[in-house]
């Protein structure tokens, strides 16, 4: 283990190995939710805003559901239809359709309701280290991409100028951990997958996915969670300063 970052046990922790592993990287892709900002309060606020809007405009929904019961219905739907698990837009729209049908409304409410949710869902505040680090990485010559299973749009968030490319599960038709979404990012960047490193907070999707694609995995562990032995990244960082150190930019 080094002072600023750790390599997982099955990788050599020698500093020379670290440099050799990272020096060939040209493309850095970033997960968005819970990697670049704290997503839980954002989603809770967006879901409450949506519920309030539905209660005003479609009162039978407010009479039948609470915001918590709508959330539980959506999670139950994801369990019943696991193909929706990593397709957040489709899951939320299907859940809205189900809520409408349950209380006797038609599906025409889905699109305006989802757009209301999406507007609130984009009211995010990046972690303080995010924008300065992305600027520094870009200035150092790295290609930067966003890669998400969710429905956050970096352009809508005002972060688009920091990235060279953006890839979503919805645009590709497959979601992390499917290697296809990582391969698409490499195609857009014009690099080989061996020249790609992906930074994300979810071992099951971010780490497993990029490893399956053949790229380099960097776990962003801001919450100091225990390492999952089933999903071993090449390196773990706890903040963006450690990421810069990994690429010798501090």
Buried (B, 14 or more C-beta within 10 A) or exposed (E): EEEBBBBBEEBEEEEEEBEEBBEEBBBBBBBBBBBBBBBEEBBEEBBEBBBBBBBEBBEBBBEEBEBEEBBEBBEEBBEEEEEBBBBBBBBBBBBBBBBBEEBEBEEEBBEEBBEBBBBBBBEBEBBEBBBEBBEBBBEEEBBBBBBBBBBBBBEBBEBEEBBBBBBBBBEBEBBBBBBBBBBBBBEBBEBEBEBBBBBBBBBEBBBBBBBBBBBBBBBBBBEEEEBEEEBBBBBBBBBBBBBBBBBEBE
